[in-house]
């Protein structure tokens, strides 16, 4: 039954999410007393309840103002999707975590017993490597990512899950430019640098106790909680980099229509690293992410009809093409409008990954 609901939700996302625009059925839930909540937490509870059409105990027993603000910044469509899934799974889904914790990783009890965080010289090295004050060419980017990944690999700090992946992506990207595959190699080199800059800036902000973007903040929050599966954490990182960072990086390097063919080829070339990615995640973090990269259940179904890897290619390129569309929209539409679309897409992916993690499908 769980698999059935997961499959339905995946189709639900693919169908345009028309159900998200409808008011969820009212349900009897217990809300925390107002006296127990700060003003921001009260506002967040009111906002979520309005979005889902039901008074909801959003945070359970505790609420942090910064986490409450993240929920306020979450599009109603995303909150409605999460609530609808929760309603559908109630009879087959025995999870006592609060709404905010289950679907958004907010207000959770944090378990950090499974690893030792970076400290001392390792932390200093990563802070220096992630500083973009003197970021150079694509080879400098490649060296920095390689060294950051090596430090995280040695420490096994789960905040390095994406570094392990990004090392492979960056190495492959630089090699593909050197191979002469692109019509516009200078543009491609600039894209590699701009794309990496956003990852490095957010890593540096996190380690400096500053404020990364909300999406990267969520990744680092999940990564530091041993109760969250590494598959979900990796999925959130990939969604953040492809769905949020990529359209803005494309905009940073003045991407226009005649760059699109190179962009599509760049994505196809990136698929070469997936077997190594699966191997490295297993070796460093003892996690099998093959299902994540193959599109879960729908991926197996598509591959059984066509050829192995068809689903991975389709899903990966679909996300990238949407990033291209958003980058082009940034040229013609107000940025807040495009940002809302980007945030909504990322939020729905986050909910989907949370469900898969909670139902042990990852």
Secondary structure, DSSP 8 states (H G I E B T S, - for coil): -HHHHHHHHHHHHHTT-GGGGS-----------GGGS-HHHHHHHHHHHHHHTS----STT---HHHHHHHHTS-HHHHHHHHHHHHHHGGG----S-HHHHHH--S-----TT-----HHHHHHHHHHH--TT--SHHHHHHHHHHHHHHHHHHT-GGGHHHHHHHHHHHHHHHHHHTT--S-HHHHHHHHHHHHHHHHHHHHHHHTTS---HHHHHHHHHHT-TTS-HHHHHHHHHHIIIIIIHHHHHHHTT--GGGHHHHHHHHHHHGGGHHHHHHHHHHHH----HHHHTTHHHHHHHHHHS-TTHHHHHHHHHHHHHHHHHHHHTTTS-HHHHHHHHHHHHHHHHHHHHHHHHTT--
